[in-house]
Amino acid sequence: MSMSELCKIMVVDDDELLNMFFSQHLADEGFDVISVFGVQEALANLDSSIDFILLDYNLGDGTGADFIEGAKLLGLVPPIIMASANENPDFLKECFDRGITDYIVKPVNFPLLMLKIKSVLGQVRLQRLIEHKNAELYEYKAKSEQEESIAKFIYDRLVNGVSEEREGIDFYLQSSSSFSGDIGFSLTSPSGDLYILFADATGHGLSAAITLMPVVSIFKSMVSKGFGLPAILMEINRKLVSDTPDDRFVAAILMQVDAIQSEISIWNGAMPPVLWVDEGAIRGEFKSTHMALGILPDEMFDPSVEKMLIPSSGTIFCCSDGVLEQENPQGEEFGRERLIRYLRSHAKDRTQPLHAVLHEHAKTHTYSDDVSYLFIDPLRLPSHSLCNLDDKDSFIKLRSTENFRWELRVHGQHLSRIDLNSFNNSLLHTFGLQQDFCQIAFVVLSEMINNALDHGVLALDSSLKDDPDGFARYFLLRQEKLSTLGSNDYLDIVFEWSLGSEYPCLRITVSDSGKGYDENSLTGRSISAFSGRGLTLIRKLCKSVTIVPPGNKIDVELEWR
């Protein structure tokens, strides 16, 4: 496309012959030309389609200066080349001050005029291109900000709406952008166990935050339904593998604090070690023994956990790699040595926060990566305890609940589709039982249902989980067997609540269609083993436990006392 194509020029000159000369020559060059002869006629024909004006200074009804002022009032001032015989410097300065683009002396040298016009039009087109690109950029920025605002709203509602403020857990996060790829929060399950998620997604900003969304959603849903850590980990990993790009994954630490058993279960996948710091020393270290979530398929993923007794003193600490890798102006990382030095001095008395030490090292408050860390003070965590009769208000409210009996049989594929633990937890609350008592009942009922389904109906051998990769093989086999259940496979659950003469009592009976199992093969195992702990825990919490031969029916009594 030539310079003159689609370009519209107005020639303003009261000399008809000169006007015609300019107009003809410009038309021959391919310009669209409008010829006018005075100030008022020029203003009347001026609109936004005019790209350029060749303007004579002395006109019959005014001057070129009058036209410029009128054009300014209309808000239309295209590029102008002024033509005049006056070469006085003060006159020329006045013309340029009024806003002309260029000046040519009469008599006009036409080849020079054409060079000036094409130069001006080239600048005009470049300016218009810049304005157009700026407009496109502004529109793109506005749309991006709107989309980011929506994404941030959803992210904040999902993440901030999930966490529970809790005594004993202190989480710090400084994001490197408006979205964070690090996250840390805690939830309580129906059993009263405390679950903690601390994660660092690949990358930064929105892309990292989006990767965390399914992690948060699944964690929230499964904790609320009473699932254990291995099942939660398997489901999160499966979701990330199937629904996120290959280069997206999530390094994470998941913990389960079981106050009834006085133990903490820890899973560390590609995160810096979890440290137990006490009296200025590192008493325990749980290094990463797993790949990050979202990399391995089910058959290779390992959801097995490490365990420790809940410490009676000290602090548990974990951080993202953004803390360790933060560099100072000399390119030196903060590193493990500086971190350990800080923890030994300040883990208990954190008068100087870790982020202040990190800022001092980095000499900046703006980081290239998200920085986050988590302190857990076991002694400040809420304890788990049974309600007792000294709590008169709770007991009076409980006594107002009448006796009831409730039975349920679940057949075939419904065993894999219905979340029995969550359903029965809701049922216990519906009948008016107090929260603390419901938590204990939920723990007992969950163990009973899991034993009946896994070892009874599905005939799974829990010793599979003792192998290093046993958890993964166990869960895969479980999923396979669930998919083959038929109408002859069932689970019966019975609740009987009786106020009684002395203490209120909840009787729970669970039976299944399986062949039963040898009680002695399970109760002989350690309470800290990965499998076989269900019956030991049930006996610890219940007034009485009866296993009816051949082992496919268990009857327990929970007493309110």
Secondary structure as UniProt FT lines:
FT   TURN            3..6
FT   STRAND          8..12
FT   HELIX           16..28
FT   TURN            29..30
FT   STRAND          32..36
FT   HELIX           39..45
FT   TURN            48..49
FT   STRAND          52..56
FT   STRAND          58..59
FT   TURN            60..61
FT   STRAND          62..63
FT   HELIX           64..74
FT   STRAND          80..84
FT   HELIX           89..98
FT   STRAND          102..105
FT   HELIX           110..160
FT   TURN            161..162
FT   TURN            167..168
FT   STRAND          169..174
FT   STRAND          182..188
FT   TURN            190..191
FT   STRAND          194..201
FT   HELIX           205..224
FT   TURN            225..226
FT   HELIX           229..243
FT   TURN            246..247
FT   STRAND          250..258
FT   TURN            259..262
FT   STRAND          263..269
FT   STRAND          274..278
FT   TURN            279..280
FT   STRAND          281..286
FT   TURN            298..300
FT   STRAND          306..309
FT   STRAND          315..319
FT   HELIX           321..325
FT   TURN            329..330
FT   HELIX           335..346
FT   HELIX           354..362
FT   STRAND          371..376
FT   HELIX           378..380
FT   TURN            389..390
FT   HELIX           392..399
FT   STRAND          404..411
FT   TURN            412..413
FT   HELIX           414..417
FT   HELIX           420..430
FT   TURN            431..432
FT   HELIX           435..451
FT   HELIX           452..457
FT   HELIX           462..466
FT   TURN            468..469
FT   HELIX           470..482
FT   TURN            483..484
FT   TURN            487..488
FT   STRAND          490..498
FT   STRAND          505..512
FT   HELIX           519..523
FT   TURN            527..528
FT   HELIX           534..541
FT   STRAND          544..548
FT   TURN            549..552
FT   STRAND          553..559
//
